[in-house]
Structures are given as C-alpha cells and as structure tokens.
C-alpha cells in the first residue's frame, strides 16, 4: 500500500495489485468485481466503494483508461478512490460529506490490453488490441455510431469497429452501467489532454436535455480549480471545447440510453506542452486540482435522487392533473347553469 503513490505512472499489474491490497485492507468498504474480459484475455476490474455510515443517495461511475496512451487517466481514478476512502482523515468536511453521500464505482483501466501495449511497445497507442489494428473504444458505443469523428477504416486511430458494442470492453462496460442504471446519478469519463469539462452530446452542436444546469456546475468547478490551483479548464460541448464532433462516446451513450442526469467527459492536463507525456511530477497536482473541482460537481443538485427526465415528468403529470380539474370545474359549472336556467 505504501509503495503506491501519485509520483509515478504504474503498469497494469501494479494498479491491479494495489486494488487488491486496498480491498483486502478495507473489505467492508471496497469490493472488487470482474467487469469483463478483453481480446487478450485480461480482466477489466471495477472497485465499488461504500463507506460505513454512507447514506447511499445514488451511484457514481468513474471510468478511466479508455485510450491506452492517456496514462494520467488511470492515475486520477485511483487517486479519487484513495481520497474518498480516506475522506475522514483529511479534516475536510466538504470532502467527507461528498464521500458519504454516494456509492462509488471505479474502473481505473477499461482498456487493459491497450494500456499495457502503450507501456511495452508503442507509447502513443490509442485503441484496444483487437486483431487487425484495434478499435477506438470511445467511438464504439451505440449512439450516432460512425457518424462523426469516427472512421470505418481499420488502420485509422479513430476506427469505430464493425458495429456498436462490437468490442468486449465496451460491451462489458455497457452491461455494467445498465446494472446500476436505476440509481445512477453521475458518470465521469477521464481522458487526456486539453483541460476541458465536456458536456454531452459530443455528436451534436445544439444543447440538449439539462445542458444549462450542467454547464453552471462545470463553470463553478472550473472557477474553483482556477482560484485554488491556478489551472484553467474550459467547459462546454465537444464542439465548443475540443472543436470537433464525435459519435459513439461512452458519456453520450450513458446519458441518452440510461437517463443519467450528470455526465462529464473530463480532459485532464495539460494543454499541449507535454501532451500525453505529462511529467510524473505533474501527476499529483493534477489529481488534487480535479478532485477539488469535482467536490462542487458532486454537491447534490436536488433534495433527492432524480433521473434525467424525472423532474420534467413530474411537471407534466402536474399539468395533466390541473387540466383535468379545470375541465371538471367547467363541466360542473355548465351543468349548474343549465340546471338553474
């Protein structure tokens, strides 16, 4: 446990060994689960965190390691798990309150084959290790599949695959997300780089669903990180931040298919000076900054857990009731007038 820190990038086995050690030391709070298997028969592991005394308002899924070369992503996910697990040791009431509000599900490396390949063979490898050149997993989800920012050519780094969910990694992740859908309030997908807080939908220019509310949350988090850590994040849709449209992303599919209220794709540091090769000395400050910003995002936005369209549905039901009673009142009045006349 003490040999694992956020001053170095770790290989897959090191990350998995650390997860096992955490689960062994905190068996009541942390449970590991096999999400699925990869083309090269590696296991995708999730870690479920529920602290003793938690109110378990709803669930948060935190996904990392989708693109193999983005090493900072798994580091941030493991840091989040460690920080929330030890929230009562930081003497930070806000952190502690957030930690005890939700049930957390962390997937540090959803593309273990690609992640290992980027360590052993090709530092800039992006896709999974499907025979024939691999698939970009963040173009393989079943929303607007293959329509924007994706390629049908297997040699492309943005090859979306033969069909939606053709890859064992995306199929397994979607299956897991569906299992949590009834209490799933947040979904966070970490990537690098660029320093963006990206709001669905990546395949659209227009703003949809609760975009305005989520944008305010993102802006508040960005301001907090700028003030406290001197780091600047930009928020908006993919079109407004990275400058292009993208289809088949995990965040878009989760929001649309599973009716999840608060979904973000977070592009971590930096803005291009080092790119994917962020120096190890920048890992911990990057983790600390985004964790601080997320405290604003994870502050409950309503008294009780609501799925994306619950509030709108409630308003619609109220309108129907009002119309019904108005019609009944008019009917009674007309009947009374006719009777009296």
N, C-alpha and C positions, 0 to 999 in steps of 0.2 A: 504493500500500500504506500509506504513512504518513498519508494523509488520512482513512483509515477508522479510526474508534475507537468506543468504547462510552460516548460522552458525548452522542450524538445518535441519533435514530431515522432510518433511511435508507429511501429509496424502493426499489422492486424493482430498477430498473436499476442503482442504486448497489451493492446487495447482489450482483447477478449479475456486475457488473464486478469487484468485489473478489474473488469466487470465481475468476474467470478469471485475475486477476493472481496470486492465490495458486498456482493450478495452473501458471501459466507460470513462476513463480519456483521452485517445488518440483515439477517434473514427475515425478520418481520417487516422490514420496510422495503427491501429491494428483492424482486423476483425476476429471474431471467427466463426468457422464453425463446424458442426457436420460431422465427417468423417464416422461414423458408430456406430453400437450397438454391445454389447458383449453378451455372453451366459447369463450373469446375468443381462442383460438389462441396463448396464452402457453405457454412451456415450463416444466415443473417440473424443476428441476435437483437432482441429488444430487452430493455430493462424497465420494469414497472416500479415506480416509486410512490408509496403512500405512507406518509408519516403517521406515527401513533398520535391519535387525537385529531387527525385531519377531518374537516367537515365534508370532504369529497363532494364539493358542489357539482363538479363536472370533470371532464378529462381534457388533457393537453397532450397532443402527439408532437414530438420534436424529431425531425428527420435530418440526418447528416450523411455525408459521404456518397451522395448520388453520383457526382462526377469525380472520377478517380484522382485527378491531379489537384483537386481543391483540398489540400491537406488541413487547412485551417478549420474546415467544417467539422470533421470528427472531434477535433480538439475542443471546439466550443461546446459541442454536445456533451462531452464527458465533463467539461468544466461546469456546465449547468447542473448536471446530475450531482456532482460533488457538492456544489454550493447549496443547492436546495436540500440535500440530505443533511448537511451540517448547518442549516439555517440558524438553529438556536445557539450556535457558537459565535456568531458574528456580532451580536448585540445590535442588530438592525431590525427594528420592529416591522418595518415595511416588508423586508425580505422574508421574515419569519411568517408574517400574515399570509403572504402570497404562497409560500411553500406549503402551508397547512390548509390552503383553500381547495387545491385540486389533487386529482390523481394524475400522475405524470407517466408518460410512456416515451422512452428514449430509444431511438435507433441510431447509434453513432455512425455505423457504416452500412448503408444499404447496398453498396456495390463492392463487396469484399474482393472479388476477383480483380476488378479494375484497380482498386486501391493498392493491392499487392503488386500488380504489374507495374504501376507507376513508381514503386519503390525499387523493383528489381531490374526493370527492362527499359521502360520509356517514361521519363519524368512527366511528360505532358500528355499522357494518355487520358482520354476523357470518358470513353464509353465502357460498357461491360465487356466481357470476354466471350461473347457468342462467336462460335467458329465462323470464319469468313470476314472478320473485321469489326465485329462488335456493334452494339446498338446504343444510341444516346437514350438513356433511361428517362430523362426528363423531356422526351418527345414521344414517349411510348404509352402514355395514359390515354384513356378513352374520352377525350374532349377535343373537338375540332381536329381530330387526328390527321396529321400530314398536311394541314392547310397553310400554316405559316411558320417560318423559321425552322423548317424541317426539310430533310432530303429523303428521296426514295433510292438514292444510290448508296450501296453498302460501304463504299470507301469514304463517304463524307463523315466528318466528325459529328454531324447532326442527323445521321441516318436514324429514321424513326422506327425502323423494323417493318416486318411484313404486315402487321396488323396491331391494333391496340391491345396492350397487355400480352404481347407475344413472348415477353421475356419473363423468366421465373422470378426475377427481382420485383418487377412492377406488379405482376400478378399476386405475389405474396404480400406485398405492401398494401395493395388494394383490398385484399381479403382481410388483413389485419385491421385496416381502417374501418371496414364495414362492421366488423365485430364490435367496435367501440362507438358506432355512429349515434346511438341513442343518447349518449351523454357527452358527446364530443363537442367542445366549445371552441377550442383553439387548435390550429395546425400550423406549425412553423417548419419551414424548409430552409436549411442553411446551405449557402453556396459561397463561392468567392471568385472574382473580386469585384470591387466597384463602390462599395459603401452605399447601398440602396436598400430601402424598405419598400418592397414591391407588393402592390395590392392587386388582387385579381380584377379583371381577367387579362392574361397576357396575350391572348389571341384577338383582343378587341381594342379599338381606340376609345369607344364610348365607356362611360362609367355606368356600372350596373349594381343592382342589389343595394347593400348598405355601404357603398364606397365612401360617401361623405363622412359617415361616422368613423369608419376605419381610418380614413385619411387624417382626421383630427387626432386619433390615437397615435398614429405614426408620427405626426408632426410634433406632438408632445414628447414622445420618446426621443426623437432626433434633437430637439432643443435641450433635453436633459443631458444627452451624451455630449453635445457641444459645450455646454456650460461646465459639466463636471469632468470631462475628459479631453476636451479640445479636439474632438473628432467630429467630422461633418458627414451626416447621412442625408441623402435626398430621398423623398418619398413620392409615390405615385404609381401608376400602372407601368408595365414593362415598356410600353411605347413612350411614356413620359420620362422614364429614368434611363434605361439602357439604350433606348432609341430604336427598338425593333419589336415586331410581333413574334410570338412563339406559341405553338399549339402543342397539345399533349403533355402539359406540365402537371406535376403532382398536385400543386396548390390549386390550380384551376379545377381539376377533376374533383378534389375533395370538397371544395366549396359548392360546386354545382350539383354533384351527384349525391353528396351526403348532407347537404343543407347545413353546413358549418358556418357559424357566424363570423369568426375572426380568423382569417387565414393570411399568412405573410410568407413571401419568399425573401429571405434576407441575404443580400450580397455583402459579405464581410470585407475587411480591409485587404489591400489598400486601394488606391485609385489608379494604380498602374506602374508606379515606380519600381516595385518588385513583382507585382502581379501574383502569380501562383506560388512564387518562391519567396513568400514573406519570411524575413529572418526570424529564427527561433526567439530572439529577444522581443519580438513584437507579439508573440502568441498570447501571453498573459495579459498585457494591457488591452489587447483586442477583446479577449474574453470578458474582462472586467467591465469594459465600456458597454458591450452589448447586453450583458447581464443587468447592468444598471438601467439601461433604456427599457428593457423588457419588463421591469417592475411596473412601469407606467402602463404598458400594454396589457399586462396581466391583472391590473386592478379591475375587479368586476364592474361591468358596464350596466348591470341591472341587478335588482334585488335577488332574483332567482335565475337559474339557468334557462336561457331561451335559445331555441334553434333559430336559424336564419330568418325564416318566414313566420315564426310563431306570433310576433307582435302584430304583423300585418294581418295574419289570420284572425287574431283576436279583434282587431278593429273591424274587419269585415263581418265577423259574427255580431258585433255590437250594432253595426249599421243595419244588418238584416232584422235584428230584434226591434230597433227603433222604427224601421219601415213597417214592420208587422203591427206594432201597437198603434202607429199613426193610422194605418188602414182600418184597424179595428175601431178606433175612436171615430173616424169619419163614418164608418158603417153604422155605428150606434147613433150618431147624431142625425144621419139621414133617416134612419128608421124612426127616431123620436119625432123628427119634424113631420114626417109623413103621418105618423100615428096621431099627433096632436092636431094636424090640419084635417 
